[in-house]
């Protein structure tokens, strides 16, 4: 059996057209949802991400402001800029692109963003809301993964989900979202002694460690659903994920490709969060 692809591009298109329609409805009330993207330094990968985010905003009818600063920007100046954006009524979401230069405390900057504008879902208030099941912004990548499971009509109740990775951006929030849907969740990481023993029990596997071929076909139970969050390069320099795609697709029932899987969904959920921030501000 060959796994069915969960196409992130197609699902993104569908969700973005819904965002565009809702943005139009807000515009009719005189409100244009606005996202400010702040980029410090010249990390090439960050520049690509930021460009894609700004373009996606404009395509969906959102107003987007890109602020670029050189790598020597002082932390105090960045914090002052974030505070000014907090006060700016035309901006509903603030995103400071990570990683930041080493002299800037990223956590301090994230905490400076108003929770009402924290569309990345990284603020401690957003993390606490997710943890306790309250309303708040969900981090975009795991949120996108949940939408992908929803798109195939997958019911998580009673299923065993294994998350490989424990970052604050993907692994931990992913586990909490799966838990909210009544899955039994195991979190694995670099100190897990026998990863294969864990993944072979899983109905759903989310691979999010940023390491090639962390999940191979012999580690997957037949019929499992595999979501690949990784972004790596193979020996030929082509984009690939954390999963050995060619092998695993012969065992899994569903799998996300890289590229064209979780990646576009991350930006889509950023648009959804920004739109919801604008809708909240409009009430």
Secondary structure, DSSP 8 states (H G I E B T S, - for coil): ---EE--HHHHHHHHHHHHHHHHHHHHHTT---EEEEEEES--HHHHHHHHHHHHHHHHTT-EEEEEEE-TT--HHHHHHHHHHHHH-TT--EEEE-SS--TTS-HHHHHHHS-GGG-TT--SHHHHHHHHHT-S----HHHHHHHHHHHHTT---TT-EEEEE---TTTHHHHHHHHHHTT-EEEEE-TT-S-HHHHHTT-SEEEE-SS-TTSB-GGGS-TT-EEEE---EE-TTS-EE-SB-HHHHTTT-SEE--SSSSHHHHHHHHHHHHHHHHHHHHH-
